[in-house]
Amino acid sequence: MSNIEVILPDNSKILLNEGANGFDLAKNISEGLAKNAIALEINGDVKDIRTPLSNGDKVKILTSKDAETLSILRHSTSHVMAQAVIALFPQAKLAIGPAIENGFYYDFDLEGHSFTEEDLSKIEEKMKEIVKENLTFEKYLVPDVDAQINDFKGQGEIYKAELLEEHREHKPTLYLTKDKDGNTLFNDLCAGPHLPNTSFIKAFKLMKVAGAYWRGNAKNKMLQRIYATAFWTKDDLKAYLTMLEEAEKRDHRKLGSKLDLFSVREEIGAGLVLWHPNLATVREEIENYWRTEHRKRGYVIVNTPQIAKSKLWELSGHIDHYKENMFFIQKENEDDDQFIVKPMNCPFHILIYQANRHSYRSLPLRMAELGTVYRKEHSGALAGLTRVQGFTQDDAHVFCTPEQLVDEINEIIDFVADTMAIFKMDFEVELSTRPESYVGEIENWNRAEAGLKEAMDRRGMKYEINEGDGAFYGPKIDFKVKDAIGRTWQCATIQLDFNLPERFDIKYQDKDGQLKTPVMLHRVIFGSMERFHGILVEHYAGAFPLWLAPTQVAVVPISNDKHTDYAEKVYKALRKAGIRASLDDRSESMNYKIRESLQDKKIPYVVVVGDKEIEEGSVAIRKRGKGPIGTLKIDEFVTGLLEEIRSKA
């Protein structure tokens, strides 16, 4: 038998018998690795551990320590769930069961029965039985697609038949679940990869049931989707479930009602937010920071209209690439111009650029706007503040020369880092590249992607490549911030655009006297103000730091009869100093008012005043989360508050 040679990650080489697979390679390296091997990376592609190897392959054995294998665990567990459902509900038809960000799901067509919480418990128990059998996942290439389609149809598996027909030219495969005697107990149409066997499945949880249209199309049948999750260890699963419990407590929609922050009313429309005074105050503080920082960093601030003629959106390319997300204003007469509610601010900023002549000396031009835009969303996708139809972007566009590009990108990255540090949020970075539907020349896209990479590489940033997820007009850097309980949220974005400047034919005069097209950067720091405030509510669990808190200090007299006049004096001193204070002179008990202010309303400070405080001209201070922290003169307390507010501590 002849040999093949494969290359390991450290560039060492191993000789194997021809026909050897990844499991053979793992055993050749060590028995311990063979025991823990889950999958293979062959020439950059993740494959099943039993995939045959070829001469010259670059191979890495993947274990549970490799991030790529978590989705393999979850997808394999979804097949076990499908097997369990079919065992308990033989009439169920299978649709799809992919791994997703925090787990997996499987869609089922089950006529005449809706899955209940009790059903989920039964399915979980059945899954545990299947896992204990140590069944093997085996890949099987479909030899006769037409015969298999007929077989699926005969079983009533219409969704599998449809998928197989769609992928008939892609070397479709089934995954067979076999027992120790080689008997096939279950099969599922799937491309893989999967675990070697079910013994690797140790910690999973079925979460909930939801409706889902087949292929996400509302014209198709509504299926039942079971959401679930899986982790390598029970400790990891427990930590995740604990995080979900904490997230439930922090849900900005619940806190929004409890703390009187915002509302969404049917009379206005889904995804259109009413900012109540409390959250409007938080927004005002953040906008004040935003304006001050932009001016410090050399931006000019502009304002633009809410609507524009369709001609503008035709020129920008939005009509061709974004039409389904745009709101059109109904024309009264055929001869009237068609107007569109703006989905983006960028074309307006380009027109402002066009209003003046520019030379290389006047660039970069950094133009910013808190611009409200409107984008159509499916009603099922809308959620509180984090997914809306009308929102304000902290938008900016930088017009610069190619030579200035990398420095400008780094300036924006610094701006993002400085801003997120205020909220004690770390972030991860992704580079999103050219999508299938795009405008402009490939050469410009290649230049744009190279420019973004160069900026990040120059500062040694770690980033992931998100293939094909760029905007239609240019690639982008996405910043995913991490909140207090470890969840990531997409916020800041930098998008590089060579295309819109060309479409609008904007120019600057270079040092050689030639008219040239500037490079354009689209940029947000917070992203959507609505979304960012929703994130902040959950990040702080509604307990905003002093500089953002809607009410910063509550003043509570011990006795309304004896101490209200002095309490009002303290209240007025705080308000005069610019501190947002409230005077609680209700006829409730002092302890009730203190508890309500600190715990329910989440006010950072409560000051209590009585005979002693009147005599000393002081206040007794209680701090949220800490309780009593001492007594200070009024002026000393105010000075401390102002410093804490100034430092955004």
C-alpha positions as CSV (number, residue, x, y, z in Angstrom):
1,M,0.0,0.0,0.0
2,S,1.4,3.4,-0.9
3,N,1.7,6.3,1.5
4,I,0.5,9.9,1.6
5,E,2.1,12.8,3.4
6,V,0.1,15.4,5.3
7,I,1.2,18.7,6.8
8,L,0.4,19.7,10.4
9,P,-0.1,23.2,11.7
10,D,3.5,23.4,12.9
11,N,4.6,22.5,9.3
12,S,5.8,19.1,10.4
13,K,4.8,16.2,8.1
14,I,3.4,12.8,8.9
15,L,3.3,9.7,6.6
16,L,0.0,7.7,6.5
17,N,-1.4,4.8,4.6
18,E,-3.3,5.8,1.5
19,G,-7.0,6.1,2.4
20,A,-6.3,7.2,5.9
21,N,-8.8,9.6,7.5
22,G,-8.6,12.2,10.3
23,F,-9.2,9.6,13.0
24,D,-6.2,7.6,11.7
25,L,-4.1,10.7,11.8
26,A,-5.2,11.5,15.4
27,K,-4.2,8.0,16.5
28,N,-0.9,8.3,14.8
29,I,-0.2,11.4,16.9
30,S,-1.5,10.2,20.2
31,E,-4.2,8.0,21.7
32,G,-5.3,11.0,23.9
33,L,-5.8,13.1,20.8
34,A,-7.7,10.3,19.1
35,K,-10.0,10.1,22.1
36,N,-10.8,13.9,22.0
37,A,-10.8,14.4,18.2
38,I,-14.0,16.0,17.0
39,A,-13.4,17.2,13.5
40,L,-10.7,18.1,10.9
41,E,-9.6,21.3,9.3
42,I,-8.4,20.3,5.9
43,N,-6.8,23.1,3.8
44,G,-8.9,25.6,5.7
45,D,-12.2,23.8,5.5
46,V,-13.8,22.0,8.5
47,K,-14.7,18.4,7.8
48,D,-15.8,15.3,9.7
49,I,-13.1,13.4,11.5
50,R,-13.5,10.4,9.3
51,T,-12.9,12.4,6.1
52,P,-10.2,10.7,3.9
53,L,-7.0,12.6,3.5
54,S,-5.0,13.3,0.4
55,N,-1.3,13.7,-0.2
56,G,-0.2,17.2,0.6
57,D,-3.2,18.2,2.7
58,K,-2.6,20.8,5.4
59,V,-4.5,19.3,8.4
60,K,-5.4,20.3,11.9
61,I,-7.2,18.0,14.4
62,L,-10.0,19.9,16.1
63,T,-11.1,19.2,19.7
64,S,-13.6,20.9,22.0
65,K,-10.9,23.5,22.8
66,D,-11.3,24.9,19.2
67,A,-14.0,27.5,18.8
68,E,-15.1,26.0,15.4
69,T,-16.3,22.8,17.1
70,L,-19.0,24.3,19.3
71,S,-21.3,24.7,16.2
72,I,-20.6,21.1,15.3
73,L,-21.7,20.0,18.8
74,R,-24.9,22.1,18.5
75,H,-25.8,21.0,15.0
76,S,-25.2,17.3,15.9
77,T,-27.4,17.8,19.0
78,S,-30.1,19.2,16.7
79,H,-30.2,15.9,14.9
80,V,-30.6,14.0,18.2
81,M,-33.5,16.4,19.0
82,A,-35.1,15.6,15.6
83,Q,-34.6,11.8,16.3
84,A,-36.2,12.2,19.7
85,V,-39.2,14.2,18.2
86,I,-39.8,11.5,15.6
87,A,-39.7,8.8,18.2
88,L,-42.3,10.6,20.3
89,F,-44.3,12.1,17.5
90,P,-44.0,9.8,14.4
91,Q,-46.3,12.0,12.4
92,A,-44.0,15.0,12.6
93,K,-42.2,16.1,9.4
94,L,-38.7,17.4,9.5
95,A,-37.6,20.8,8.0
96,I,-34.2,22.3,9.0
97,G,-32.1,22.3,12.2
98,P,-29.0,24.6,12.1
99,A,-26.7,25.8,14.8
100,I,-27.1,29.4,15.6
101,E,-25.2,32.0,17.7
102,N,-26.3,30.7,21.1
103,G,-27.5,27.2,20.4
104,F,-29.6,25.6,17.7
105,Y,-33.2,25.0,16.6
106,Y,-35.2,22.6,14.5
107,D,-38.4,23.3,12.6
108,F,-41.1,20.7,12.6
109,D,-44.5,20.3,10.8
110,L,-46.8,18.6,13.3
111,E,-50.4,18.7,12.3
112,G,-53.0,18.8,15.1
113,H,-50.6,19.3,18.0
114,S,-48.7,22.3,19.4
115,F,-45.6,21.5,21.4
116,T,-46.0,22.2,25.2
117,E,-43.6,22.7,28.0
118,E,-44.4,19.1,29.0
119,D,-43.5,18.0,25.5
120,L,-40.1,19.7,25.7
121,S,-39.3,17.8,29.0
122,K,-40.3,14.5,27.3
123,I,-38.1,15.3,24.3
124,E,-35.2,16.2,26.5
125,E,-35.5,12.9,28.4
126,K,-35.7,11.0,25.1
127,M,-32.6,12.8,23.8
128,K,-30.7,11.7,27.0
129,E,-31.6,8.1,26.2
130,I,-30.4,8.5,22.6
131,V,-27.1,10.1,23.8
132,K,-26.5,7.2,26.3
133,E,-26.6,4.7,23.4
134,N,-23.3,6.2,22.1
135,L,-24.6,6.3,18.5
136,T,-22.3,7.0,15.6
137,F,-22.9,9.8,13.1
138,E,-21.9,8.5,9.6
139,K,-21.9,10.5,6.4
140,Y,-23.6,8.8,3.4
141,L,-23.3,10.2,-0.1
142,V,-26.8,10.0,-1.8
143,P,-26.1,7.7,-4.8
144,D,-29.5,8.3,-6.6
145,V,-31.0,11.6,-5.9
146,D,-34.3,10.9,-7.7
147,A,-34.8,7.6,-5.8
148,Q,-34.0,9.4,-2.5
149,I,-36.5,12.2,-3.3
150,N,-39.2,9.6,-4.0
151,D,-38.3,7.9,-0.7
152,F,-38.6,11.1,1.2
153,K,-42.0,11.8,-0.4
154,G,-43.2,8.3,0.4
155,Q,-42.3,9.0,4.0
156,G,-44.2,12.3,3.9
157,E,-40.9,14.2,4.3
158,I,-41.8,16.9,1.8
159,Y,-39.4,19.5,3.2
160,K,-36.4,17.1,2.9
161,A,-37.5,16.3,-0.6
162,E,-37.7,19.9,-1.6
163,L,-34.2,20.6,-0.1
164,L,-32.7,17.6,-1.8
165,E,-34.1,18.7,-5.2
166,E,-32.6,22.1,-4.6
167,H,-29.1,20.6,-3.8
168,R,-29.1,17.7,-6.2
169,E,-26.0,19.1,-8.0
170,H,-24.1,19.6,-4.7
171,K,-23.2,16.0,-3.9
172,P,-25.9,15.8,-1.3
173,T,-25.3,13.7,1.8
174,L,-27.4,12.0,4.5
175,Y,-26.2,11.6,8.0
176,L,-27.0,8.2,9.4
177,T,-27.2,7.6,13.2
178,K,-26.1,4.0,13.8
179,D,-25.9,1.8,16.9
180,K,-22.9,-0.3,18.0
181,D,-24.1,-3.1,15.7
182,G,-24.2,-0.9,12.7
183,N,-28.0,-0.6,12.5
184,T,-29.3,2.7,11.1
185,L,-31.7,4.2,13.6
186,F,-32.2,7.6,12.0
187,N,-31.2,9.6,9.0
188,D,-31.3,13.3,8.1
189,L,-30.4,15.2,5.0
190,C,-27.4,17.4,5.9
191,A,-24.1,18.6,4.6
192,G,-22.3,18.2,8.0
193,P,-19.8,18.2,9.6
194,H,-20.9,16.3,12.7
195,L,-19.5,14.8,15.9
196,P,-18.0,11.3,15.7
197,N,-20.7,10.0,18.1
198,T,-23.2,11.1,20.6
199,S,-20.9,10.5,23.6
200,F,-19.6,14.0,23.2
201,I,-23.1,15.4,23.9
202,K,-23.1,16.1,27.7
203,A,-25.0,19.3,28.3
204,F,-28.0,20.6,26.5
205,K,-31.3,22.3,27.2
206,L,-34.5,22.8,25.2
207,M,-35.5,26.5,25.7
208,K,-38.8,27.4,24.0
209,V,-41.2,26.9,21.0
210,A,-41.9,29.5,18.4
211,G,-43.6,29.7,15.1
212,A,-41.5,30.0,11.9
213,Y,-42.6,30.1,8.3
214,W,-41.0,27.5,6.0
215,R,-38.0,29.3,4.4
216,G,-38.9,32.4,6.3
217,N,-41.6,33.2,3.8
218,A,-45.0,34.3,5.2
219,K,-46.7,32.8,2.1
220,N,-45.5,29.3,3.2
221,K,-46.8,27.1,6.0
222,M,-46.2,28.0,9.6
223,L,-44.0,25.4,11.3
224,Q,-43.1,24.8,15.0
225,R,-39.5,25.8,15.9
226,I,-37.9,24.3,19.0
227,Y,-35.0,26.5,20.2
228,A,-32.3,24.8,22.3
229,T,-28.7,25.1,23.3
230,A,-25.8,22.8,24.0
231,F,-22.3,23.3,25.6
232,W,-19.3,21.0,26.1
233,T,-19.7,21.0,29.9
234,K,-22.6,21.2,32.4
235,D,-20.8,24.1,34.1
236,D,-20.8,26.1,30.8
237,L,-24.5,25.3,30.3
238,K,-25.3,26.4,33.9
239,A,-23.3,29.7,33.4
240,Y,-25.3,30.3,30.2
241,L,-28.7,29.7,31.8
242,T,-27.7,31.9,34.7
243,M,-26.8,34.7,32.2
244,L,-30.2,34.3,30.6
245,E,-31.9,34.7,34.0
246,E,-29.9,37.8,34.6
247,A,-30.7,39.0,31.0
248,E,-34.4,38.5,31.8
249,K,-34.1,40.7,34.8
250,R,-32.4,43.4,32.7
251,D,-34.8,43.2,29.8
252,H,-35.0,46.9,28.7
253,R,-38.7,46.5,27.7
254,K,-39.6,45.5,31.3
255,L,-37.4,48.1,32.9
256,G,-38.7,50.6,30.3
257,S,-42.1,50.3,31.8
258,K,-41.0,50.0,35.4
259,L,-38.7,53.0,35.3
260,D,-41.0,55.0,32.9
261,L,-38.4,55.3,30.2
262,F,-40.2,54.8,26.9
263,S,-43.3,53.3,25.2
264,V,-44.4,52.1,21.8
265,R,-48.1,52.7,21.0
266,E,-50.3,51.0,18.5
267,E,-51.8,54.4,17.6
268,I,-48.4,55.5,16.3
269,G,-47.2,52.3,14.8
270,A,-44.8,49.4,15.6
271,G,-41.2,50.3,15.9
272,L,-41.8,54.0,16.5
273,V,-40.6,55.0,20.0
274,L,-42.0,57.6,22.5
275,W,-39.1,58.8,24.7
276,H,-40.4,59.6,28.1
277,P,-38.7,62.3,30.2
278,N,-36.5,59.9,32.1
279,L,-34.9,58.3,29.1
280,A,-34.9,61.6,27.2
281,T,-32.7,63.0,29.9
282,V,-30.2,60.1,29.5
283,R,-30.3,60.8,25.7
284,E,-29.7,64.5,26.3
285,E,-26.6,63.8,28.3
286,I,-25.2,61.4,25.7
287,E,-26.0,63.8,22.9
288,N,-24.2,66.6,24.8
289,Y,-21.2,64.4,25.1
290,W,-21.5,63.5,21.4
291,R,-21.5,67.1,20.3
292,T,-18.7,68.2,22.5
293,E,-16.5,65.3,21.5
294,H,-17.2,65.8,17.8
295,R,-16.2,69.5,17.9
296,K,-13.0,68.5,19.8
297,R,-12.1,66.0,17.1
298,G,-12.6,68.4,14.2
299,Y,-16.1,67.6,13.0
300,V,-18.7,70.1,11.7
301,I,-22.3,69.4,12.7
302,V,-25.1,69.6,10.1
303,N,-28.8,69.0,9.9
304,T,-30.7,67.6,6.8
305,P,-34.3,67.0,5.7
306,Q,-36.4,64.0,6.5
307,I,-37.6,63.4,2.9
308,A,-36.2,63.8,-0.5
309,K,-37.2,63.2,-4.1
310,S,-36.7,59.7,-5.5
311,K,-34.2,61.0,-7.9
312,L,-31.7,61.4,-5.1
313,W,-32.1,57.8,-4.1
314,E,-31.8,56.6,-7.7
315,L,-28.5,58.5,-8.0
316,S,-27.2,57.0,-4.7
317,G,-28.2,53.5,-5.7
318,H,-30.7,53.0,-2.8
319,I,-33.6,52.5,-5.1
320,D,-31.9,49.5,-6.8
321,H,-30.4,47.9,-3.7
322,Y,-32.5,49.0,-0.7
323,K,-36.1,49.6,-2.0
324,E,-37.8,47.0,0.1
325,N,-36.6,48.8,3.3
326,M,-37.8,52.3,2.2
327,F,-41.0,54.3,3.0
328,F,-42.5,56.0,-0.1
329,I,-44.8,59.0,0.3
330,Q,-48.0,58.6,-1.7
331,K,-48.3,61.0,-4.6
332,E,-51.5,63.0,-4.9
333,N,-51.2,63.4,-8.7
334,E,-49.3,61.4,-11.4
335,D,-47.4,64.5,-12.3
336,D,-46.1,65.1,-8.7
337,D,-42.5,64.2,-7.8
338,Q,-42.1,61.0,-5.8
339,F,-40.8,61.6,-2.3
340,I,-39.1,59.1,0.0
341,V,-38.6,59.2,3.7
342,K,-34.9,59.1,4.2
343,P,-33.4,55.7,5.2
344,M,-29.9,57.1,5.3
345,N,-28.2,60.5,5.8
346,C,-25.2,60.0,3.4
347,P,-26.6,61.5,0.1
348,F,-27.5,64.7,2.0
349,H,-24.0,65.1,3.3
350,I,-22.6,64.6,-0.1
351,L,-24.8,67.4,-1.4
352,I,-23.5,69.6,1.4
353,Y,-19.9,68.7,0.3
354,Q,-20.9,69.7,-3.3
355,A,-22.0,73.1,-2.2
356,N,-18.4,74.4,-2.0
357,R,-15.1,73.9,-3.8
358,H,-12.5,71.8,-2.0
359,S,-8.8,71.5,-2.2
360,Y,-6.5,68.9,-0.6
361,R,-5.8,71.6,2.0
362,S,-9.4,71.6,3.2
363,L,-9.5,67.8,3.6
364,P,-10.3,65.8,5.6
365,L,-13.8,67.2,6.0
366,R,-15.6,65.5,8.9
367,M,-19.3,66.1,8.8
368,A,-21.6,64.8,11.6
369,E,-25.4,64.7,12.2
370,L,-27.8,63.2,14.7
371,G,-30.1,62.3,11.8
372,T,-33.4,60.4,12.2
373,V,-34.0,57.8,9.5
374,Y,-36.8,55.4,8.8
375,R,-36.5,51.8,7.5
376,K,-39.2,49.2,7.0
377,E,-38.9,46.1,9.1
378,H,-41.0,43.0,9.4
379,S,-43.3,43.4,12.4
380,G,-42.0,40.1,13.9
381,A,-38.4,41.5,13.9
382,L,-39.3,44.6,16.0
383,A,-38.2,44.6,19.6
384,G,-38.4,47.4,22.1
385,L,-35.6,49.9,21.5
386,T,-33.2,47.5,19.9
387,R,-35.1,46.9,16.6
388,V,-37.2,49.8,15.4
389,Q,-38.4,51.4,12.2
390,G,-37.6,55.0,13.1
391,F,-34.3,55.8,14.7
392,T,-31.6,58.4,15.1
393,Q,-28.1,57.6,13.8
394,D,-25.1,59.4,15.3
395,D,-24.0,59.6,11.7
396,A,-20.8,61.1,10.2
397,H,-19.1,61.2,6.9
398,V,-15.4,61.9,6.4
399,F,-14.2,63.1,3.0
400,C,-10.5,62.6,2.6
401,T,-7.6,62.0,0.2
402,P,-6.3,58.4,-0.3
403,E,-3.2,59.4,1.6
404,Q,-5.2,60.5,4.7
405,L,-7.4,57.3,4.7
406,V,-5.6,55.1,7.1
407,D,-5.0,57.9,9.6
408,E,-8.7,58.8,9.5
409,I,-9.8,55.2,10.1
410,N,-7.5,55.1,13.1
411,E,-8.8,58.4,14.4
412,I,-12.3,56.9,14.3
413,I,-11.2,53.7,16.0
414,D,-9.7,55.9,18.8
415,F,-13.0,57.7,19.1
416,V,-14.9,54.4,19.4
417,A,-12.5,53.1,22.0
418,D,-12.5,56.3,24.1
419,T,-16.3,56.4,24.0
420,M,-16.9,52.8,25.0
421,A,-14.4,53.1,27.8
422,I,-16.8,55.6,29.4
423,F,-19.5,53.0,29.6
424,K,-16.9,50.3,30.6
425,M,-17.6,48.3,27.5
426,D,-15.0,46.2,25.7
427,F,-15.5,45.4,22.1
428,E,-14.7,42.9,19.4
429,V,-14.1,43.8,15.7
430,E,-15.2,42.3,12.4
431,L,-14.3,43.2,8.8
432,S,-17.2,42.7,6.5
433,T,-16.4,42.3,2.9
434,R,-18.1,42.7,-0.5
435,P,-21.7,41.3,-0.6
436,E,-23.3,39.5,-3.6
437,S,-25.3,42.7,-4.5
438,Y,-22.9,45.6,-4.7
439,V,-22.3,48.8,-6.7
440,G,-19.0,50.0,-8.2
441,E,-15.9,48.4,-9.6
442,I,-14.1,45.3,-8.1
443,E,-10.9,47.3,-8.1
444,N,-12.4,49.9,-5.8
445,W,-13.7,47.2,-3.5
446,N,-10.3,45.6,-3.3
447,R,-8.7,49.0,-2.5
448,A,-11.3,49.7,0.1
449,E,-11.0,46.3,1.9
450,A,-7.2,46.6,1.8
451,G,-7.4,50.1,3.3
452,L,-9.5,48.9,6.2
453,K,-7.2,46.0,6.8
454,E,-4.1,48.2,6.7
455,A,-5.6,50.6,9.3
456,M,-6.3,47.7,11.7
457,D,-3.0,45.9,11.0
458,R,-1.0,49.0,11.6
459,R,-2.4,49.3,15.1
460,G,-2.2,45.5,15.8
461,M,-5.9,45.0,16.2
462,K,-7.4,41.5,16.3
463,Y,-10.4,41.1,14.0
464,E,-12.5,38.5,12.3
465,I,-13.4,38.5,8.6
466,N,-17.1,38.4,7.9
467,E,-17.3,37.4,4.3
468,G,-20.0,39.0,2.1
469,D,-21.6,41.1,4.9
470,G,-20.5,44.6,3.7
471,A,-22.9,47.4,2.7
472,F,-23.8,47.4,-1.0
473,Y,-21.6,50.5,-1.5
474,G,-18.5,49.4,0.5
475,P,-16.8,47.1,3.0
476,K,-17.0,47.9,6.7
477,I,-15.5,47.5,10.2
478,D,-18.1,46.5,12.8
479,F,-17.6,46.9,16.5
480,K,-19.4,44.5,18.8
481,V,-19.5,45.9,22.3
482,K,-19.7,43.6,25.3
483,D,-22.1,44.4,28.1
484,A,-22.0,43.8,31.8
485,I,-23.2,40.2,31.5
486,G,-21.0,39.3,28.5
487,R,-23.4,39.6,25.6
488,T,-22.2,41.3,22.4
489,W,-24.1,44.0,20.6
490,Q,-23.3,45.5,17.2
491,C,-22.9,49.3,17.6
492,A,-20.1,51.3,15.9
493,T,-19.4,50.9,12.2
494,I,-16.8,52.3,9.8
495,Q,-17.7,51.9,6.1
496,L,-15.3,52.7,3.4
497,D,-16.9,54.0,0.1
498,F,-15.2,54.7,-3.2
499,N,-18.5,54.4,-5.0
500,L,-20.9,57.1,-3.8
501,P,-18.2,59.9,-4.4
502,E,-18.0,58.7,-8.0
503,R,-21.8,58.4,-8.5
504,F,-22.2,62.0,-7.3
505,D,-19.1,63.1,-9.1
506,I,-17.6,65.0,-6.1
507,K,-14.1,66.4,-6.5
508,Y,-11.2,68.2,-4.7
509,Q,-8.3,69.9,-6.2
510,D,-5.1,68.1,-5.4
511,K,-1.6,69.7,-4.9
512,D,-0.8,69.0,-8.6
513,G,-3.8,71.1,-9.6
514,Q,-5.8,68.0,-10.8
515,L,-9.4,67.5,-9.8
516,K,-9.7,64.1,-8.0
517,T,-12.4,62.1,-6.3
518,P,-12.2,62.0,-2.5
519,V,-12.5,58.8,-0.5
520,M,-15.6,58.7,1.7
521,L,-16.0,57.1,5.2
522,H,-19.4,56.4,6.6
523,R,-19.2,56.2,10.4
524,V,-21.3,55.8,13.5
525,I,-20.1,55.6,17.1
526,F,-23.3,54.5,18.9
527,G,-25.1,53.3,15.8
528,S,-28.8,53.8,16.5
529,M,-29.5,56.0,19.5
530,E,-32.6,53.9,20.2
531,R,-30.6,50.6,20.1
532,F,-27.7,52.0,22.1
533,H,-30.0,53.3,24.9
534,G,-31.7,49.9,25.0
535,I,-28.3,48.3,25.4
536,L,-27.4,50.8,28.1
537,V,-30.6,50.1,30.1
538,E,-29.7,46.4,30.1
539,H,-26.0,47.0,30.6
540,Y,-26.7,49.0,33.8
541,A,-29.8,47.0,34.7
542,G,-31.6,50.4,34.8
543,A,-29.2,51.8,37.4
544,F,-27.6,54.5,35.4
545,P,-24.4,56.1,36.7
546,L,-24.7,59.6,38.2
547,W,-23.9,61.6,35.1
548,L,-26.7,59.8,33.2
549,A,-29.3,59.2,35.9
550,P,-32.6,60.9,35.2
551,T,-32.9,61.8,38.8
552,Q,-29.5,62.1,40.5
553,V,-30.5,62.9,44.1
554,A,-33.7,62.4,46.0
555,V,-34.1,64.6,49.1
556,V,-36.1,63.0,51.9
557,P,-37.2,64.9,55.1
558,I,-37.5,62.7,58.2
559,S,-40.6,64.5,59.2
560,N,-42.8,66.5,56.8
561,D,-44.0,68.7,59.6
562,K,-40.6,69.7,61.0
563,H,-38.0,69.2,58.2
564,T,-39.7,70.0,54.8
565,D,-38.5,73.6,54.7
566,Y,-34.9,72.6,55.2
567,A,-35.4,69.7,52.7
568,E,-36.6,72.3,50.2
569,K,-33.5,74.4,50.8
570,V,-31.3,71.4,50.0
571,Y,-33.4,70.6,47.0
572,K,-33.1,74.2,45.6
573,A,-29.3,74.2,46.2
574,L,-28.9,71.0,44.2
575,R,-31.1,72.3,41.4
576,K,-29.2,75.6,41.3
577,A,-25.9,73.7,40.9
578,G,-27.4,71.9,37.9
579,I,-28.0,68.6,39.6
580,R,-31.2,66.7,38.8
581,A,-32.9,66.4,42.2
582,S,-36.4,65.5,43.5
583,L,-38.0,66.4,46.8
584,D,-40.0,63.5,48.2
585,D,-42.4,65.2,50.7
586,R,-45.1,62.5,50.4
587,S,-46.8,61.3,53.6
588,E,-45.1,57.9,53.4
589,S,-42.6,56.6,55.9
590,M,-39.0,57.7,55.6
591,N,-37.8,54.2,55.2
592,Y,-40.3,53.4,52.4
593,K,-39.2,56.6,50.5
594,I,-35.5,55.7,50.8
595,R,-36.1,52.1,49.7
596,E,-38.2,53.1,46.8
597,S,-35.7,55.8,45.6
598,L,-32.6,53.6,45.8
599,Q,-34.1,50.2,44.9
600,D,-37.1,50.7,42.7
601,K,-36.4,54.0,41.0
602,K,-32.6,53.3,41.1
603,I,-31.7,56.9,42.0
604,P,-27.9,57.1,42.8
605,Y,-28.1,59.1,46.0
606,V,-30.7,59.8,48.7
607,V,-30.1,62.5,51.2
608,V,-32.0,62.5,54.5
609,V,-32.5,65.6,56.6
610,G,-33.7,66.0,60.1
611,D,-32.9,68.0,63.3
612,K,-29.2,67.2,63.3
613,E,-28.8,68.1,59.6
614,I,-30.7,71.4,60.1
615,E,-28.4,72.2,63.1
616,E,-25.2,71.4,61.2
617,G,-26.2,72.7,57.7
618,S,-25.5,69.2,56.4
619,V,-27.1,66.1,54.7
620,A,-27.0,62.4,55.6
621,I,-26.1,60.6,52.5
622,R,-27.2,57.1,51.3
623,K,-25.7,55.7,48.1
624,R,-27.4,53.2,45.8
625,G,-25.9,49.8,46.4
626,K,-23.9,50.9,49.5
627,G,-26.4,52.3,52.0
628,P,-25.4,55.1,54.4
629,I,-22.0,56.6,53.6
630,G,-21.8,59.6,56.0
631,T,-22.7,63.2,56.5
632,L,-21.5,66.3,54.5
633,K,-22.1,70.0,54.4
634,I,-24.4,70.9,51.6
635,D,-21.6,72.6,49.6
636,E,-19.2,69.7,50.1
637,F,-21.8,67.3,48.9
638,V,-22.6,69.4,45.8
639,T,-18.9,69.7,45.0
640,G,-18.4,65.9,45.2
641,L,-21.4,65.3,43.0
642,L,-20.2,67.8,40.3
643,E,-16.8,66.1,40.2
644,E,-18.4,62.7,39.9
645,I,-20.6,64.0,37.1
646,R,-17.7,65.7,35.3
647,S,-15.5,62.6,35.4
648,K,-18.4,60.3,34.3
649,A,-17.3,57.9,37.0
